[in-house]
């Protein structure tokens, strides 16, 4: 048997240390002059070098086998269960996938002699680099196989009734759908199943990688009093010296070991020449140890990075689909990706910027498209609005009650804390190592997620779906009571109210106002479930609020509805309803801001607060302009009647006119005022009605008293006519719901200049 075969046999029998001891002894012998000149030993140095290379090769293979290849059966088990899971979902059954816990002590003992041997030959850093590349390739292959195995099952499943596949065309070569096309043809639910299986496979691989990492760290840290601690310390010392010397002499003769390695630190120190300084040896050991630990950590990080890259690639294939999903569907993909990132980052020890960027990009695209759809929709709704009052279905009152109540704020804070629990999820310990999933903790996390999803389902169930296909994105119309809304509500088993209440105040609503309420609740849902994009959501809420306010102003105050909605005129009723919608929206903005800002980072709040406050101020100004317009309408009607007053007065001086009624001027004017009062009192809040008629009363007093003062009254019958008209108008004025205060001269309601005119003109007859 040759020397080389003898060494290989020692390694094959598991005696790596013995094989290295033999080569160490021979190298020390060759370093002396005992064998100098002996022809029979002339090839011994080459045989020793070859044997060491063989030992390193065998140790490297053993390390890779123990670290990676022995765990290959896990993928088969996981995929088998995933297939069963995917198939059983068609029958309404869910099969939970679990990873069996494994003891790590046996694994450490298995790696110990291999690692010690590689330390002695200074090959552990280079073997760890090979391990890193192999682990990374193995991770990519496992993910690729998982997709290939599961796709045929999930693609073959019947599609949901409301799901329209984006790509159903075959490849140009007629070979069926491409891999990317198959992935895009999946429902969101099926895609999440693939991601779930990949998550489990990645966890299994990272679990073994973390075990390897911890085992090497355990070995490199002197094993905490383990029986092999001295051997490890000696191996590190020998390996560090060998690595240092090899690096320094590599350019000279290419020899792996310029001096012999030793079986113990004592032996090594006695035989070394240049490196017998304890300080130098300690420094080399620290450098060598740091090199090993760095390569050890890099291997796990590289595996995590590879998993991130594959996951991000899968998301990228469906990048055009995800923004069009319903919120619940998108969240299922978003949340599992967040959990995946959190779990793998804890193992890898570094932030996965690439996958985070991909997820953030798709989440922003989702928010952008959802916002674009809503902007298009609200414009269509407004352009079709006829400004007719509608009854309020109970689901809209539920939105206000559930979304903008104080309980909601507490619930949102709880959701935020639950999200933190979920984000810290799976099977990862605080030291960055993977640990077996505790069944109790897993059950608790499942309940938290289930409760979160159920809450979203409940809210979404009361609303229309957050996003629909192009067909269902057509304008929603809430039927008015005049069109039989009450009957329709009863047919649907729903209750409708005449007003929408907020903080105890009722508001009359039109169709566009209710649609806006629904949209705002959907933005709040996006904000709550995508907290990382809270600032983006707030910006878009500000934008849609601005648009709603501006477009409403154009349509009603600007009379644009006469062109786009076919209205013949803009009446006081239209203005009053527009005021109610604007007033309601203005009243809920503070609560909307409070709910949205629960998720906004502190650094962004100041700017966003100023933006949303400016929008609120715009709504207030708009409401005041509508009320000013109502006053202006009454002022213009008064001027119309006053222009015909001189012609009416001419007939007062004719004796043949014996009509005891007030003139047409007084009757028409008071009739119109009464009509406006009835319209506004039925629609606007009492405080708004009083504010409007306070201005009307002032205008009537000043303008009518001035007009009557200019009249030429020359006959008793004309004076009687004037008295009857003034009394008629004053009676109307005093009945108006104004908040005017008495001037102090009289306690008469809405007393003013016309009362003074009456007293001056008729004296005691005024009574």
Long-range contacts (C-beta under 8 A, 24 or more apart in sequence): 2-47, 3-44, 3-47, 3-48, 3-51, 4-47, 4-50, 4-51, 4-54, 7-51, 7-54, 7-55, 8-51, 8-54, 8-58, 11-54, 11-55, 11-58, 11-59, 12-58, 14-113, 16-55, 16-58, 16-59, 16-113, 16-114, 16-116, 16-117, 17-113, 17-116, 17-117, 17-231, 19-51, 19-55, 20-52, 20-55, 20-117, 20-120, 20-121, 20-261, 21-263, 23-48, 23-51, 23-52, 23-55, 23-261, 24-260, 24-261, 24-262, 24-263, 26-260, 27-257, 27-259, 27-260, 27-261, 28-260, 28-262, 28-271, 30-260, 31-259, 31-260, 31-271, 49-255, 49-256, 49-257, 52-121, 52-256, 52-257, 53-256, 55-117, 55-121, 56-118, 56-121, 56-123, 56-127, 59-114, 59-117, 59-118, 59-121, 59-123, 59-127, 60-118, 60-123, 60-127, 60-130, 62-114, 63-111, 63-114, 63-115, 63-118, 63-127, 63-131, 64-130, 64-131, 64-134, 66-107, 66-110, 66-111, 66-114, 67-111, 67-131, 67-135, 67-208, 67-209, 67-212, 68-131, 68-134, 68-135, 68-138, 68-208, 71-204, 71-205, 71-208, 74-99, 74-201, 74-204, 74-205, 74-208, 75-142, 75-145, 75-146, 75-201, 75-204, 78-146, 78-197, 78-200, 78-201, 78-204, 79-145, 79-146, 79-149, 79-150, 79-197, 79-201, 82-146, 82-149, 82-150, 82-193, 82-196, 82-197, 82-200, 83-149, 83-150, 83-153, 85-193, 85-197, 86-150, 86-153, 86-154, 86-157, 86-190, 86-193, 87-153, 89-157, 89-193, 90-157, 90-158, 97-196, 97-197, 97-200, 98-437, 99-200, 99-203, 99-204, 99-207, 99-436, 99-437, 101-436, 102-207, 102-211, 102-436, 104-211, 104-214, 104-215, 107-211, 107-215, 108-215, 108-218, 108-219, 111-212, 111-215, 111-216, 111-219, 112-215, 112-219, 112-228, 115-215, 115-216, 115-219, 116-219, 116-228, 116-231, 116-232, 116-235, 117-235, 118-239, 119-232, 119-235, 119-236, 119-238, 119-239, 119-292, 120-235, 120-238, 120-239, 120-242, 120-261, 121-239, 121-242, 121-261, 122-239, 122-240, 122-242, 122-243, 122-246, 122-288, 124-239, 124-292, 124-295, 125-243, 125-291, 125-292, 125-295, 128-216, 128-292, 128-295, 128-296, 128-298, 128-299, 129-295, 129-299, 131-212, 131-299, 132-295, 132-298, 132-299, 132-302, 132-303, 133-302, 135-205, 135-209, 135-299, 135-302, 135-303, 136-302, 136-303, 136-305, 136-306, 138-205, 139-202, 139-205, 139-303, 139-306, 139-307, 139-310, 140-306, 140-310, 142-201, 142-202, 142-205, 143-198, 143-201, 143-202, 143-307, 143-310, 143-311, 144-310, 146-194, 146-197, 146-198, 146-201, 147-179, 147-183, 147-194, 147-198, 147-314, 150-193, 150-194, 150-197, 151-179, 151-182, 151-183, 151-194, 154-186, 154-190, 154-193, 154-194, 155-182, 155-185, 155-186, 155-190, 157-190, 159-187, 160-187, 160-189, 162-469, 163-187, 164-469, 166-320, 166-321, 180-317, 183-314, 183-317, 183-318, 184-317, 184-318, 184-321, 188-325, 188-329, 188-330, 188-332, 188-333, 189-329, 189-332, 191-318, 191-333, 192-332, 192-333, 192-336, 194-314, 195-311, 195-314, 195-333, 195-336, 195-337, 195-340, 196-336, 198-310, 198-311, 198-314, 199-336, 199-339, 199-340, 199-343, 202-307, 202-340, 202-344, 203-343, 203-426, 203-427, 203-434, 205-303, 205-307, 206-300, 206-303, 206-304, 206-307, 206-344, 206-347, 206-434, 207-427, 207-434, 207-436, 209-299, 209-300, 209-303, 209-347, 210-300, 210-347, 210-432, 210-433, 210-434, 211-434, 212-296, 212-299, 213-296, 213-297, 213-299, 213-300, 213-433, 214-433, 216-292, 216-293, 216-296, 217-293, 217-296, 220-289, 220-292, 220-293, 220-296, 230-264, 233-265, 234-262, 234-263, 234-264, 234-265, 234-268, 236-285, 236-288, 236-289, 237-265, 237-268, 237-281, 237-285, 238-262, 238-265, 238-268, 239-288, 240-281, 240-284, 240-285, 240-287, 240-288, 240-289, 241-268, 241-272, 241-275, 241-281, 241-284, 243-284, 243-288, 243-291, 244-275, 244-284, 244-287, 244-288, 245-274, 245-275, 297-349, 300-347, 300-348, 300-349, 301-348, 301-349, 301-350, 303-348, 304-344, 304-345, 304-347, 304-348, 304-350, 304-352, 305-348, 305-352, 305-354, 307-344, 308-341, 308-344, 308-352, 308-354, 308-355, 309-354, 309-355, 311-337, 311-340, 311-355, 312-354, 312-355, 312-358, 312-359, 315-358, 315-359, 315-362, 316-358, 319-362, 319-365, 322-362, 322-365, 322-366, 323-362, 323-365, 323-366, 323-368, 323-369, 323-370, 324-369, 324-467, 325-366, 325-467, 326-460, 326-465, 326-466, 326-467, 326-468, 327-370, 327-456, 327-460, 327-466, 327-467, 327-522, 327-525, 327-526, 327-529, 328-453, 328-456, 328-457, 328-460, 328-466, 330-363, 330-366, 331-453, 331-456, 331-529, 331-530, 334-359, 334-362, 334-363, 334-529, 334-530, 335-422, 335-449, 338-422, 338-423, 339-422, 339-423, 339-425, 339-426, 342-423, 342-424, 342-425, 342-426, 342-428, 343-425, 343-426, 343-427, 343-428, 346-428, 346-429, 346-430, 346-432, 346-434, 347-428, 347-432, 347-433, 347-434, 348-432, 349-432, 360-532, 360-533, 363-530, 363-532, 363-533, 364-533, 364-536, 366-530, 367-526, 367-530, 367-533, 367-536, 367-537, 367-540, 370-466, 370-467, 370-522, 370-526, 371-540, 371-543, 371-544, 373-467, 373-473, 374-519, 374-522, 374-523, 374-544, 375-543, 375-544, 375-547, 376-473, 377-473, 377-475, 377-476, 377-515, 377-519, 378-512, 378-515, 378-516, 378-519, 378-544, 378-547, 378-548, 378-551, 379-547, 379-551, 380-474, 380-475, 381-475, 381-476, 381-511, 381-512, 381-515, 382-512, 382-548, 382-551, 382-552, 382-555, 383-555, 383-564, 383-565, 384-475, 384-477, 384-564, 384-565, 385-510, 385-511, 385-512, 385-555, 385-561, 385-565, 386-561, 386-565, 386-566, 386-567, 387-510, 387-556, 387-561, 387-565, 387-567, 387-573, 387-574, 387-577, 387-578, 388-480, 388-482, 388-510, 388-511, 388-577, 389-480, 389-481, 389-508, 389-509, 389-510, 389-577, 389-683, 390-478, 390-479, 390-480, 390-481, 390-485, 390-509, 390-510, 390-511, 390-514, 391-478, 391-480, 391-481, 391-485, 391-486, 391-489, 391-496, 391-497, 391-498, 392-496, 392-497, 392-498, 392-499, 392-500, 392-509, 392-514, 393-478, 393-489, 393-494, 393-495, 393-496, 393-514, 394-494, 394-495, 394-496, 394-497, 395-462, 395-463, 395-494, 396-500, 396-509, 396-514, 396-517, 396-518, 397-497, 397-500, 397-501, 398-462, 399-462, 399-463, 399-517, 399-518, 399-521, 400-500, 400-501, 400-502, 400-517, 400-588, 402-459, 402-462, 403-459, 403-520, 403-521, 403-524, 403-595, 404-502, 404-588, 404-591, 404-592, 404-595, 408-595, 409-594, 409-595, 409-598, 411-455, 412-528, 412-595, 412-598, 413-598, 415-452, 415-455, 415-528, 416-531, 416-598, 416-599, 418-448, 418-451, 418-452, 419-452, 419-531, 421-445, 421-448, 422-448, 422-449, 456-525, 456-529, 459-521, 459-525, 460-525, 463-518, 463-521, 463-522, 464-518, 466-522, 466-525, 466-526, 476-511, 476-515, 476-518, 477-511, 478-511, 478-514, 478-515, 480-511, 500-584, 502-584, 502-587, 502-588, 503-587, 505-587, 505-685, 507-580, 507-581, 507-583, 507-584, 507-587, 508-576, 508-577, 508-580, 508-683, 509-577, 509-580, 509-581, 509-584, 510-577, 510-578, 510-581, 512-548, 512-552, 512-581, 513-580, 513-581, 513-584, 513-585, 516-544, 516-548, 516-581, 516-585, 519-544, 520-588, 520-592, 523-596, 524-592, 524-595, 524-596, 527-595, 527-596, 527-599, 528-595, 528-598, 528-599, 531-599, 534-596, 534-597, 534-599, 534-600, 534-601, 535-600, 535-601, 535-604, 535-608, 537-596, 538-596, 538-597, 538-600, 538-608, 538-611, 538-612, 539-608, 539-611, 541-592, 541-596, 541-612, 542-608, 542-611, 542-612, 542-615, 545-585, 545-589, 545-612, 545-615, 545-619, 546-615, 546-618, 548-585, 549-582, 549-585, 549-615, 549-618, 549-619, 549-622, 552-578, 552-581, 552-582, 552-622, 553-622, 553-625, 556-626, 557-622, 557-625, 557-626, 557-629, 572-630, 572-633, 572-676, 572-679, 572-680, 573-679, 573-683, 575-626, 575-629, 575-630, 575-633, 576-630, 576-679, 576-680, 576-683, 576-684, 577-683, 578-626, 579-623, 579-626, 579-627, 579-683, 579-684, 579-688, 580-683, 580-684, 582-619, 582-622, 582-623, 582-626, 583-623, 583-685, 583-688, 585-619, 586-616, 586-619, 586-620, 586-623, 589-615, 589-616, 589-619, 590-616, 627-688, 627-691, 627-692, 630-676, 630-680, 630-692, 631-692, 631-695, 631-696, 631-699, 633-676, 634-672, 634-673, 634-676, 634-696, 634-699, 635-696, 635-699, 635-703, 637-669, 637-672, 638-669, 638-699, 638-700, 638-703, 638-704, 639-703, 641-665, 641-668, 641-669, 642-703, 642-704, 642-707, 645-707, 645-711, 646-711, 649-711, 649-712, 649-713, 649-718, 649-721, 652-713, 652-715, 652-717, 652-718, 652-721, 652-722, 653-713, 653-714, 653-715, 653-717, 653-718, 655-715, 655-717, 657-717, 657-721, 658-717, 660-724, 661-724, 662-724, 662-725, 662-727, 662-728, 663-721, 663-724, 663-725, 665-725, 666-724, 666-725, 666-728, 666-729, 667-728, 669-729, 669-732, 670-728, 670-729, 670-731, 670-732, 673-700, 673-732, 673-736, 674-732, 677-736, 677-737, 681-737, 686-737, 687-739, 689-737, 690-737, 690-738, 690-739, 691-739, 693-736, 693-737, 693-738, 694-738, 694-739, 694-740, 696-736, 696-738, 697-733, 697-736, 697-738, 697-740, 697-750, 697-752, 698-740, 698-752, 700-729, 700-733, 700-754, 701-733, 701-752, 701-753, 701-754, 701-755, 702-752, 702-753, 704-729, 704-754, 705-752, 705-753, 705-754, 705-756, 705-757, 708-754, 708-757, 708-761, 709-757, 719-762, 722-761, 723-758, 723-761, 723-762, 723-765, 726-754, 726-757, 726-758, 726-761, 727-758, 729-754, 730-754, 730-755, 730-758
